[in-house]
Amino acid sequence: MINKDKYYIDPDISKAHTLPASFYRDPIVFEKIKSKIFLKSWQWVGDTEMVPEKNCVYPLIVLEDYLSEPVVVTRTKDNKIHCLTNVCTHRGNIVVHEPAKQKKLVCMYHGRKFNMDGKYQFMPEFNEAKDFPGACDNLHKFPITKWGKLIFIGLNPSFDFQNVIDKMSERIGFMPIERFKFDKTLSKEYEIKAHWALYCDNYLEGFHIPFVHKDLNEILDYQNYTTEVYEFCNLQIGYSEDDSEVFDLPTDHIDFGKNIAAYYYWVFPNMMFNFYPWGLSINLVRPVNDSLTRVSFRSYVFDKSKLNRGAGNQLDKVELEDEFVVENVHMGLRSSFYKAGRFSPTKEQGVHHFHNLISNFMNS
């Protein structure tokens, strides 16, 4: 519940109430979420193919239309990958406009130069400037973590992303992530007329599957569907009714002998990593405003022969079914008579975890 701009989620799920409706509909709260949550987060920005060779650069916008943070990924001559602010430290001009191969970063506005690791190198007409250059004249360098070929950057992160990777690797470390290949044909963009957190709420429970996803429910064993909660991520395990279209797990795997159709990992606040026998579908939830969200699906294929089968089949159909529900919830939360709900202690541990994290970050 809310009290004087503070949120409280009882740690005992059997007693807890959900976040109040005001959290989802207050535009002032939506703006606060930028600094309280997203600027303290890690974000997936792509993979190493963006900068396939030494001296390559790749500019992009992190959470465009929300944070709209300009960054540039570079690969230096020593083959190291960096992520830097793409904003010149002189007057704030964007430095890199297109993917390219180059040896220096040069601002076209007044000619300020930086090394590929962001360190200031040269600026014309600054010989008489005192106490120049200083540390503030270098391009800001973001923390970067790689997982196989996947690249994650920390904006001003409040936790170590390697701990998240290590937790996911406990279950899917047997899969050769570094050999997964991006498949553009399986990658899509969606727009949902709803608050971004409602999309995450829906993702974080399998409670709705029998009611919303009839086809998926025929594949998954609803009674055995489980959720495991960790510090900044959680896992939903989708079991199959039989041993077809499941992971071929190694004998020393914690789930060996079980019919696992999918591992659904969520990472706070807005990333999903859905592992299927065929590979990985990454879902990135991008807030736009308090009533509009963009969701990017990016697929990395390991075994093409297993595509279009099992729990990893018909992802577009499942997504559209989810969108219908989420948009209806968004409208329902505008009601003057809905304040907050309760959690199912057996089926909504993931949503409870998410709401706890939100309350902790918003109250910090």
Long-range contacts (C-beta under 8 A, 24 or more apart in sequence): 1-340, 6-363, 7-358, 7-359, 7-362, 7-363, 8-359, 9-352, 9-355, 9-356, 9-358, 9-359, 11-356, 13-343, 13-345, 13-348, 13-349, 13-352, 14-345, 16-342, 16-343, 16-352, 16-355, 17-340, 17-341, 17-342, 18-340, 18-341, 18-342, 18-343, 18-351, 18-355, 19-197, 19-340, 19-355, 19-358, 19-359, 20-339, 20-340, 21-333, 21-334, 21-335, 21-338, 21-339, 21-340, 23-197, 23-358, 24-195, 24-197, 24-198, 24-290, 24-330, 24-333, 25-195, 25-290, 25-333, 25-334, 26-290, 27-289, 27-290, 29-362, 30-195, 30-287, 30-289, 30-290, 32-362, 33-287, 33-362, 34-66, 34-67, 36-361, 36-362, 36-364, 37-269, 37-358, 37-361, 37-362, 38-63, 38-66, 38-67, 38-155, 38-269, 38-270, 38-287, 39-67, 39-155, 39-156, 40-155, 40-156, 40-157, 40-158, 40-361, 41-154, 41-155, 41-157, 41-158, 41-268, 41-269, 41-270, 42-145, 42-152, 42-153, 42-154, 42-155, 42-157, 42-159, 42-161, 42-164, 42-267, 42-271, 43-152, 43-153, 43-155, 43-270, 43-271, 43-284, 44-150, 44-151, 44-152, 44-271, 44-282, 44-284, 45-71, 45-73, 45-83, 45-151, 45-152, 45-153, 46-73, 46-150, 46-151, 47-149, 47-150, 47-151, 47-182, 47-300, 48-81, 48-146, 48-149, 48-151, 49-149, 49-182, 50-99, 50-151, 51-75, 51-81, 53-101, 54-78, 54-79, 55-101, 55-102, 55-103, 55-116, 56-99, 56-100, 56-101, 57-96, 57-99, 57-100, 57-101, 57-102, 57-105, 57-116, 58-99, 59-86, 59-94, 59-96, 59-97, 59-98, 59-99, 62-153, 62-155, 63-286, 63-287, 64-286, 65-286, 65-288, 65-294, 66-286, 66-287, 66-288, 67-155, 69-155, 70-94, 71-142, 71-153, 72-96, 72-105, 73-151, 74-105, 74-116, 74-117, 74-118, 75-116, 76-115, 76-116, 76-117, 77-103, 77-116, 80-117, 81-144, 81-146, 81-151, 82-116, 82-117, 82-118, 82-141, 82-144, 83-141, 83-142, 83-144, 83-151, 83-153, 84-114, 84-117, 84-118, 84-139, 84-140, 84-141, 84-142, 85-118, 85-139, 85-140, 85-142, 87-139, 88-112, 89-120, 89-136, 89-137, 89-138, 89-139, 90-123, 95-139, 105-139, 114-138, 114-139, 117-141, 147-177, 148-176, 148-177, 148-178, 148-179, 148-180, 149-177, 149-178, 149-180, 150-177, 150-282, 158-361, 159-231, 159-232, 163-231, 163-232, 164-232, 164-233, 164-267, 167-230, 167-233, 168-233, 168-235, 168-265, 168-273, 170-254, 171-235, 171-253, 171-254, 171-255, 171-263, 171-275, 172-263, 172-275, 174-249, 174-250, 174-253, 175-275, 175-302, 176-302, 177-280, 179-302, 180-279, 180-280, 180-300, 180-301, 180-302, 181-300, 181-301, 181-302, 182-298, 182-299, 182-300, 183-299, 183-300, 183-301, 186-281, 186-297, 186-299, 186-301, 186-307, 186-315, 187-296, 187-297, 187-298, 187-299, 188-296, 188-297, 188-316, 189-294, 189-295, 189-296, 189-297, 190-294, 190-295, 190-296, 190-297, 190-319, 190-323, 191-292, 191-293, 191-294, 191-295, 192-292, 192-293, 192-294, 192-295, 192-323, 192-326, 192-327, 193-291, 193-292, 193-327, 193-330, 194-291, 194-292, 194-293, 194-323, 194-326, 194-327, 194-329, 194-330, 195-287, 195-290, 195-291, 195-293, 195-330, 195-333, 196-270, 196-285, 196-286, 196-287, 196-293, 197-354, 197-358, 198-326, 198-329, 198-330, 198-333, 199-285, 199-293, 199-295, 199-322, 199-326, 200-266, 200-269, 200-270, 200-285, 200-354, 201-326, 201-329, 201-351, 201-354, 202-322, 202-325, 202-326, 202-329, 203-264, 203-266, 203-272, 203-283, 203-322, 204-234, 204-236, 204-266, 204-348, 204-350, 204-351, 204-353, 204-354, 205-236, 205-344, 205-347, 205-348, 205-350, 205-351, 206-236, 206-238, 206-347, 207-344, 207-347, 207-348, 208-325, 212-321, 212-322, 212-325, 213-318, 213-321, 213-322, 215-314, 215-317, 215-318, 216-311, 216-314, 216-318, 219-245, 219-261, 219-310, 219-311, 219-313, 220-261, 220-262, 220-311, 221-259, 227-347, 227-349, 227-350, 229-349, 229-350, 229-353, 232-267, 232-268, 232-357, 233-265, 233-266, 233-267, 233-268, 234-265, 234-266, 234-349, 234-350, 234-353, 234-354, 235-263, 235-264, 235-265, 235-266, 236-263, 236-264, 236-266, 236-350, 237-262, 237-263, 237-264, 238-262, 238-263, 238-264, 238-311, 240-310, 240-311, 244-310, 245-277, 245-306, 245-309, 245-310, 245-311, 246-277, 246-310, 247-277, 248-277, 261-310, 261-311, 261-312, 262-310, 262-311, 262-312, 266-350, 266-354, 268-354, 268-357, 269-357, 269-358, 269-361, 274-312, 276-306, 276-310, 276-311, 276-312, 277-303, 277-306, 277-309, 277-310, 277-312, 278-302, 278-303, 278-304, 278-305, 278-306, 278-307, 278-309, 278-312, 279-303, 279-312, 281-312, 281-315, 291-330, 295-319
